[in-house]
Amino acid sequence: MNLLRTASLISLLTLASRITGLVREQMTAALFGASVYSDAFLVAFRIPNMLRRLFAEGAFSQAFVPLLAATRAKDGDGVTHALIDAVATVLLWALLATCVLGVVGAPVLVWLLGSGMPADGEAAAVVMTRWMFPYIGCMSLVALSAGILNTWGRYLVPAATPVLLNLSMIGMGYWLAPVMREHGFPAIYSMALGVVLGGVLQMAVQLPALKRIGVVPRFGMSLCKLRDAAAHPGVGAVLRKMGPALLGVGVAQLSLVINTQISSHIGVGATSWLNYADRLMEFPMALLGVALGALLTPQLSAAQAVGDHAKYSGMMDWGLRLVLVFGLPCAVALLVFADPLVAVLYHRKAFLAADVAQTARAVMGWGVGLMGLLAVKVLAPGFYARQDMRTPVRIAVGVLILTQLFNLVLVPWVGVAGLALSIGLGAIVNALWLMHGLRKLGCYAPEAGWLALTAKVLLACAAMGGLQYYLAWRLDWIALGQTEGLRALWMAASLGASAVVYFAVLTLFGLRLRQFMRRA
């Protein structure tokens, strides 16, 4: 298996998800703008989404995937199947309890995230939270399936699945929003129903992929089966690893809760501005961060299980070089080309020029910390593969405190952009701290050539950034909105020219992408 080719495939599929997600956000911005109800939906959606990251893709995956990969490498498929069945049974029962508690406790959850919303926005957020809470159950089962498929080297379905959520929300938004409005309900409710439909569809498409590899989890539906599953030693191991992992992911989600709460007090529209900016940051995260995280965790876990320390260190180095080559130009673009990007993507109908300016400032905040966010996606799996959850947790707690100190200074100064900037600066500290920990453990030793590679990438980024700065200054991207097609063509030409300049300079200095080819 060629790892660069596999990472590229995951990146393209995840990019498809982000593109459809961007279309979804464009639709939301056009239909609802930055309003009380758009803020209400984002708060409501953030609750199950936060729990998904906390329990499903976060602590559960971090604890389950390394154990699954190590068990398969050492004990074979038979023992691994028994582990999967036991974990699936306990997970299903835990999800049922979580969904019931979430529906009942929706008012408290909404208050914790958005106490600054007006009364009508808060009431709408409570209704939508209750409708969307089963989404966490669907996505946790999707995370279980993704962990199994990735361990078996089947990356296609897990990477492509998120597209279904976006398509569901787009379809329901365009079709159901007018129906909701005609019957006296807030039109934004259509988006909540789209989330539920998307979760069901994502869960449904996992089954054929699991059948093809012969690893369909068997759920125990009786209390007796639950008791037997809970007694499996693998379940205990996952739960023990989930404790520190849950704390670590919980720290990151607590930071998100705090930022959402702060944004709800900045003013109407602030939560929406931050969300629209976040969507742009998600593009490079999709292209590189998600792909590397999904690819490296099972590969590093397998190398650690058989004691192949050279492969372990080499894969870490490979991942970090890809972050530099592909991540730094994205960070430069977010910093110097933020206004044109936001204008082209969102400036229409209910999304005004003032909204463009506020969102662009938040995009620039994300640009400062993008390299840190991407590097964490490579460095953190280095600890998870060693089944060391405690070190990333301790680092995350320190970074949370530091991020809030940044908020105290930056939010009064630059407003909603300060929230994105604080997270970005915290991510840089997080990455450096993780790097120091791996170097201290002797797990990672940088290979030769880093200084020359960095110099080449910096020169290429300077040339590309200069072109983008000129284009951002020379063209009136707001006025171009009078002719949407022309503005889109200018954006396509600008991004195309930027890519040509960047890779031309790299080629001029002798850098070839084939240098990053690596086989599992």
Secondary structure, DSSP 8 states (H G I E B T S, - for coil): -BHHHHHHHHHHHHHHHHHHHHHHHHHHHHHH-SSHHHHHHHHHHHHHHHHIIIIIIIIIHHHHHHHHHHHHHHH-HHHHHHHHHHHHHHHHHHHHHHHHHHHHTHHHHHHHHHTTS-HHHHHHHHHHHHHHTHHHHHHHHHHHHHHHHHHTT--HHHHHTTHHHHHHHHHHHHHHHHHHHHTTS-TTHHHHHHHHHHHHHHHHTHHHHHHHTT-------SHHHHHHHHTSHHHHHHHHHHHHHHHHHHHHHHHHHHHHHHHHHH-TTHHHHHHHHHHHHHHHIIIIIIHHHHHHHHHHHHHHHTT-HHHHHHHHHHHHHHIIIIIHHHHHHHHHSHHHHHHHHH-STT--HHHHHHHHHHHHHHHHHHHHHHHHHHHHHHHHHTT--HHHHHHHHHHHHHHHHHHHHHHHHHTHHHHHHHHHHHHHHHHHHHHHHHHHHTS----TTHHHHHHHHHHHHHHHHHHHHHHHHHS-TTGGGGSHHHHHHHHHHHHHHHHHHHHHHHHHTT--GGGG--B-
